[in-house]
Amino acid sequence: MNIVTRYASPKHFSALAKRLAPWMGATAGILLTLGLYWGLLIAPTDYQQGDGYRIMFVHVPAAWMSLIIYVVMTGCALATLIWRTKISEYWLLSSPLLGASFTFLTLVTGSLWGRPMWGTWWVWDARLTSELILLFIYLGIMALEGAIPDRRKAARVVSMLTLVGSVNIPIIKFSVDWWNTLHQPASIFRAGGPAIHPLMLIPLFLMAGAFTCYYFCLVLWKIHKQIKGKHV
């Protein structure tokens, strides 16, 4: 039995998830502490925005996670519909709440930053609007899942909605290039390298790592508990 086949089995995956989840949680805590310390105390003050820019050390990684989680869900949705793998079903149904949480955090921190920088809490900017739509998609997925008691049937229906909603992901990503928005163009992942100071870039990646490990920790633990509950 190869490793893919082995861990496609809920029993074996549950055991792996139980071992990995605490390590992911501990790593998330360490990275979060380092990221906040570096972002708040070591990173230099921005010459235009002052210290108000420091909220981006939460806002930007949260925005990344809101998209990454949906991309992961899209992959799980394809696996669920094509190969009908149980683990992809568990992962798909365990992700929307976390995705919605990161999306909500993105919108809140963006508003807190926008008030002093733009002079308003909210504008119908293309990226802001498409991010708000993403929140509604996550909430719609959660509501749909809750309305279907059978997990396997819920996973198939949620998979279809997830694939339909995936059209919003490139809109969010490229909205600043396609339309005239208040958001600045890409300043990190761009040709020619990042446009921000390395001392600002490091805490961004630390926080992104913390959020990623936090996501994996909670999803793995939730899947373990669900599988364990079925076999009790």
KENUMI-510194 format. One record per atom (N, C-alpha, C): x, y, z. Coordinates in steps of 0.1 Angstrom, whole numbers, plus 5000, padded with zeros to 4 digits. Example, Ala and Ser with C-alpha at 12.3 -4.5 7.8 and 13.67 -1.06 7.14 Angstrom:
! residues 2
513249435078/512349555078/513249675078/512849785071/513749895071/512950005079/
***
This chain:
! residues 232
500949885000/500050005000/500950125000/500850214989/501650334989/501050444998/501850545000/501450645011/500150725007/499950744994/498750814990/497550724993/497550604989/496450514992/496250495007/497350485014/497250465029/496450575035/496850705032/496250815039/495050865032/494650805022/493250825016/492250755025/492650665033/491750595042/491450685054/490150705057/489850795069/490550755082/490650615084/491250565097/492650615098/493450595087/494850625088/495050775087/494250855080/494350995079/494051055093/493050995100/492651045113/493851035123/494550925122/495750905131/496851005128/497051035115/498051135110/497651275115/496351305113/495851435117/495951465132/495751355140/495851375154/497351405158/498251345151/499651375154/500151505149/499651555138/500151675132/499451795138/498151795142/497451905146/498151985157/498651915168/499351995179/500552065174/501351995165/502552055160/502252185152/501152175144/500752285136/500252405145/499552365156/499152465166/500252535172/501252455177/502452515183/503252605174/503452555161/504152635152/503352765149/502052765148/501252885146/501452985157/501552935170/501753025181/503053095181/504153015177/505453065177/505553175166/505053135154/505153235143/504353355145/503153345151/502353455154/503053555164/503653495174/504453575184/505553655177/506353585169/507453645162/506953755152/505853715145/505353805135/504853935141/504053925152/503554045159/504654135165/505654065171/506754135177/507554215167/507854145156/508654205145/507854315139/506554285136/505754385129/505554515137/505354495150/505054615158/506254685164/507354615166/508454675173/509754685165/509954605155/511154605147/511054675133/509954645126/509754705113/509754855114/510354915104/510455065105/509055135102/508955255106/507755335103/507755375089/506555365083/506455395068/506455545067/507155595057/507355735055/506155815051/505155745045/503955805041/502755785051/502655655055/501455615064/501755625078/502955645082/503355645097/503155495102/502855485115/502655355121/501355295118/500455365112/499155315109/499155195099/500255195091/500355085081/500554945088/500954945101/501254815107/500054715108/498854765106/497754675105/497754585093/498654615083/498754535072/499454395075/500154395087/500754265091/499654165095/498454205097/497254115099/496454115087/496154235081/495254245069/495754165057/497054185054/497554115041/497553965043/498153905053/498053765055/496653705055/495753785062/494353735063/493753735049/494053835041/493553835027/494153725019/495353695021/495953575014/495253455018/495053435030/494353315035/492953295030/492253405029/490853405024/490853345010/491853375002/491953324988/492453174988/493553154996/494253024996/493252915000/492452945011/491552845016/490452815005/490052914998/489052884987/489652804976/490952834973/491652754963/491752604967/492052584980/492152454985/490752384985/489752454988/488352404987/488052364973/488452444963/488152414949/488852284945/490052264950/490752134947/490052024953/489552044966/488851934973/487451904966/486852014961/485651994953/485851914941/486851934934/487151854922/487451714925/488251694936/488451554940/487251484945/486351554951/485051494956/484151454945/484051534934/483251514923/483751404913/485151404912/485751324902/486151184908/486851184919/487251064925/486451014937/485551104942/484751074954/485551024966/486651094968/487451064980/486851114993/486851035003/486251075016/487051195023/488351185022/489151285029/488951425022/488751425009/488551555003/487151615007/486151525010/484851565015/485051625029/485751555037/485951605051/486651745051/487751755042/488451875042/487651995036/486851965026/486052065020/485052115030/484352035037/483352075047/483852135060/485152115062/485852165074/486452305072/486452355060/487152475056/486352605056/485052605052/484352725050/484252825062/484152775074/484052865085/485452945087/486552875085/487852935086/488053035075/487552995063/487653085052/486853215054/485653195059/484753315062/485453395073/486053335083/486653415094/487753505089/488653445080/489753525075/489253635065/488253605058/487653705049/487053815057/486353785068/485753885077/486853975083/487953905087/489053975093/489754065083/489754025070/490354105060/489554235058/488254215058/487354335056/487354435067/487454375080/487454465091/488754545092/489854475091/491154535092/491354635080/490754605068/490854695057/490054825060/488954805066/488154925070/488855015080/489454945090/490255015100/491355095094/492055035084/493155105077/492555215068/491455185061/490955275052/490455405058/489955405070/489355525076/490455635077/491655615083/492555725083/493255755070/493455645061/494155655049/493355715037/492055665036/491155705025/490155805030/489955825043/488955915049/487555855049/487455725048/486155655048/486355515053/485355455059/485355315063/485255215052/484455265041/484155165030/483955245017/484455185007/484155234993/483855114985/483055134974/482755014966/483854994955/485054984961/486254944953/486154804948/486654774936/486554644929/487054534938/488154554945/488754454953/487954434966/487554544972/486654534984/485354464981/484754504970/483454444967/483554294964/484654254956/484754114953/485154034965/485854094975/486154024988/484954014996/484054114996/482754095003/481953984997/481953974983/481253864977/481753734981/483153724983/483753604987/483153565001/482953665010/482453635023/481053575022/480253635013/478853585011/478853445005/479853414996/479953274991/480253175002/481253215011/481553125022/480353105031/479553205034/478353195042/477353115035/477153125022/476253045014/476552905015/477852875014/478352735014/478052675028/478252745039/477952705052/476452675054/475652765049/474252755050/473752635042/474252615031/473852495022/474252365029/475452365035/475952245042/475052215053/474652315061/473852295073/472452245069/471952275057/470652235053/470552095048/471652025046/471651885041/472251795052/471451715059/472051635070/472951525065/472851465053/473751365049/475051425044/476151385051/477451445048/477951425034/477751305028/478251275015/477451355004/476151365006/475351444997/475651584998/475851635011/476251775013/477551805006/478451715007/479751735001/479651754986/478851674979/478651684965/478051814961/476951854968/476251984965/477152104968/477852094979/478852204983/479952214972/480352094967/481452094957/481052174945/479752154940/479252224929/479252374931/478752414943/478652564946/480052614947/480952544953/482352594954/482952614940/482752524931/483352544918/482752664911/481452684912/480752804907/481352934913/481552934926/482053054932/483553074930/484252974924/485752994922/486053104911/485053134903/485253244893/485553374900/485153394913/485453514920/486953534924/487653424925/489053424929/489953504920/489953474907/490853564898/490353704897/489053724900/488553864900/489153944911/489153874923/489853944935/491353964932/491953864927/493453874925/493853984915/493053994904/493454084893/492654204892/491754234902/490954344901/491754474900/492854484907/493654604907/494254634893/494454524885/494954534872/493954564862/492754514864/491654524854/490854654855/490754704867/489954824870/490754934877/490255054877/490855164884/490355154899/491255104908/490855084922/491755174931/491255184944/492055254954/493255164959/493155034957/494154944961/495454964952/496554954959/497754964951/498054834943/498754834932/499154714925/499954614934/500154494929/501054404936/502354464939/502754444952/504054504956/504954394962/504454264963/505254164968/505554054958/504553994953/504753894942/504553954929/505754014924/505654084911/507054064904/507054084891/508254084884/509254194889/510454154891/511454244896/511654244911/510754154918/510954134932/510054234940/509954204954/509154294962/509554434962/508554524964/508754664964/508754724978/508654644988/508654695002/509954655009/510254725020/511454705028/511554565033/512654495033/512754355038/512354345053/512554445061/512154445075/510654445076/509954495066/508454485066/508054355060/508854295051/508454175044/508454055053/509554055062/509653935071/508453915080/507954015087/506753985095/505553955087/505453995075/504353955066/504353805064/505553755061/505653615059/505453525072/505953585083/505853515095/504353505099/503553615097/502153615100/501453525090/501853525078/501253435068/501453285072/502653255076/502953125081/502153085093/501953185102/501153155114/499653125111/499153205102/497753185098/497553055090/498553015082/498452895075/498552775084/499452775094/499552665104/498252655112/497752775116/496452775123/495352705116/495252735103/494252675094/494352525094/495652485091/495852335091/495552265104/495952335115/495752275128/494252255131/493452355128/492052345131/491352245121/491652245109/491052155099/491452005102/492751985105/493151845108/492451795121/492451885131/491751835143/490251815142/489651895134/488251885131/487951755123/488751725113/488651595106/488851475115/489851485123/490151375133/488951355142/488351455147/487251435156/485951385149/485751425136/484651385129/484751235125/485951195121/486151045118/486150965131/486751015141/486650935154/485250925159/484451025157/483051025161/482250925153/482550905141/481850805132/482150665136/483350645142/483750505145/483650475159/483050565167/482950535181/481750435183/
***
